Amino acid sequence: MEQWKISILTGIALIILAAIFAVIRGHLSIWLIIVIVLGVIDIILGIIRKNR
């Protein structure tokens, strides 16, 4: 699989997992916010790699 696809899928997986943990725990912690931000950054980097 191409690197940009892996990057986008990893970012999506991070965001989904963080959302699941936030729902289970009932609130967002700083660690879940960091995971969501890292997921978004990973998706952005994947899109940038795709466009090169």
N, C-alpha and C positions, 0 to 999 in steps of 0.2 A: 504494500500500500504506500502511496506517496506520502511524503512527510507532512505536507499541508493538510491532508485529510486526517491524519493521525492527530495533528495539533487541534483541529476543529473538533473532532470527536472527543478528545480528552477534555477540552474546555466545556463542552456540553455535559459530559459525564460529571465533571466537578460541580457545575451549577446544579444539576439534578440532585446529586448526593447532598449538597449543602441545603437545598430546599427541603429534602426529606428529613434531614436531621433537625432543621428549624421547626418543621411541623411537629415532629415527635417531641422535641423539648419544649415547644411552646413559645420560644423567644429566640432572637438572634444574639449570638455572642460575637465578640471581636474576631474569634477564630473562624466562625462561619462567614463573616463578612470578608475576611481575608481570602478564604477559599473561593468565594463568589467573584471577587476582584481578579484573582489569579485565573479563574476560568474565562472571564471576559478578555483578559489580556492574551490568553492562549488562543482564543478564537480570532482576535484581531491579528495576531502574528500569523496564524494560519491563512487568513484572507490576504495578508500582505505577501506571503510566500507564493500563494496561488497566482497573484497578479504579476509577479516578476517573470 
